[in-house]
Amino acid sequence: MRRREVIAGTAGLAALGGGAIAVGEWNPLESGAAVDPIELETIDAPGSEAGTATVPERGRVTFVELFATWCTVCQDMMEPLGQVHDDVDADVQFVSATGEPIGNTITRADVADWWREHDGTWPVALDADLELTEALDASGVPYAFVLDADNVVTWSGRGRKSPDEIRSAIDDAGGE
């Protein structure tokens, strides 16, 4: 059932043109349950190689940002994310993922071009089936999460976030 709510929320978000919509009652921060790792396709773009990535990766602190190329707030977040990415230890998994419908209105090349234009320098992945979005109970973009080494969500934030806020959340989860 949650998958349908996520899809409906995402569709509603697209119609609104931005922001975040809350759906469902499960809050990953309150549950304390680990998020099961999901294999995502990665795109050949700056800082990212074509292939796959397991997100979150057990044994590492993970930062993940859900984004869309049509989202102006997502575009604005690229600079702060780049600052944090450049500052965190290589032991932190740092990834951005889009759930946009690849092959319909957007292509992998479109995502790679957007990534390049906005100075992305870390892995970018496709959440084609919204599996990661659903696992994190996310609705809307941008939506960021920090998970500890046990894959438990320790922080989440919707919309604009400062580099200090993100970095502090990563540090609090055990990332250096």
N, C-alpha and C positions, 0 to 999 in steps of 0.2 A: 504494500500500500504506500509506503513512504516514497518509493520510486515515482509513482504517479504524482504525488504531491510535489516532489522536486521538479519533475518535468513541467507540471502546471505552474509552479512558482517561477521557474526559469522563463517559460513562455510569457507569463504575466510581466516579468521584469523586462523582457525584450520589448513588449508593447509599451511599457512605461518609459523606456529609454535609459534606465540607470537606477541606482539605488539598491536597496536590499529588501527582501520580503521574507518574513519568518513563516515557516510552515512546520507542522508537526509539533510534538511536545518533547521529543528527546533532545537533550542538551548534552553534547559530548563532554563539556566541562564538568557537568554534574554527575555523569554516569561513572567516571573512573575506569571505564572499559577500554581495552586496547582496540585500536583500529586495525583491522586485518590489512596486510600489505596487498597492494593492487599493482599489477603490471600495466604500465602505460606506454604507449608509443611515444618516442621522443622525435623531435623534428630537427633536421639539419639546419642550424641557424647559429649565429655567433654564440659561442659558449655552450653549444648543444650539438650533439651528434645524433644522426638518425639511428634508431634502434629502439631499445626499451629501457625503462627504469622501473624499479620497484619502489613504490611510494605508499606509506612511509617505509623507510628501511630500518628494520629492527637493529638495535645496538647503536644507533646514531640519533642525535637530536635532528628533527626534520622541521624545516620551514617550508610551507607550501602556500602559494598565492593562487587563488582561482581568479581568472581574468577573462575578458573578451576584447577582441580587437575593436569593436564598435563602441566600447565604453570609454568616455573621456576621463573619468576618474582613474580607470586602469592606466590610461596613458600618463596621467599626472603622477601616478605611483611608481613609474619606472625609474625615475631618478632616485627617490629615497630607497627603493629596493636595491638599486645598483650600489648605493653607498653602504648599505648593510652587507650585501653580498661581498663587497671588497674588504669588509672589516672582519667578517666571521672566519673562524678557523675552518680549514678544509675538512675537518671531521663532522661538520654540520652539513646535512643534506639540504640543499637549497634548490627549489624547483617551482616553476610557475606552470599552471595547467589551464587549458581552455576546453570548455565543453561545447564549443561551437560546432555546428553540423558540417563537418568537413565533407566536401563533395557536393553539397547543396548550394549554398550561397558563398562559401569560402573554400579555398584550397590550402593545402599544406604550404605552398609557395607564398600565398597571401599572408599566412601567419609568420613565416620566416621573414618576409619583407617587412611586416609590421615590427617584428622583433628587432631587426637590424635598424630600422628607422628610429626606434625608441631606445637604442643602446642597450638592449638585453645582452648580458654576457654570462648567463648561467643556463642550466638546462630548461628547455621548454617542452611541455608534453601535451598530448591530446587525451582528454577524458571523454572519449567518443561515446561511451555508453552511460556517461554520468555516474559511473561506479564509484569513483573517488568522491564526487560531489555528494552522492547519497550516503556513503560511509561516514562523511564528516557532517552530515545533516545540514549542508550549506544550501543557501538559497540567495542568489544574487551575486553580483561581482562589483568591485573586488571584495574578496573575502579571504582573509589570511588565517593560517593556523600554525601553531607551534606544537609539536609532539615530542615527548621525551624519548629516551632510548628504549623504553618499553612500549612505544607507540600509543601512549595515552595523551590526549589533547590537554595541554596545560594552559593554553591561551588561544583566543580567537579574536579577530577584529574585522568589522565590516567598514567599507568606505576608506576614507583617507586615514593614514597612520603615519606618524613621524618616524624617522630612522631610530631615534632614541627609544621610542615605544617598542618597536620591533626588536631592536637589539637587546633591550632589557628582558623581553619575553624569552628570547633565545637563551640569554645568560641564566635566567631563572630556571629554565628546563635542563640546564647542565651543559649547554653549548658554550664554548669559549671563543 
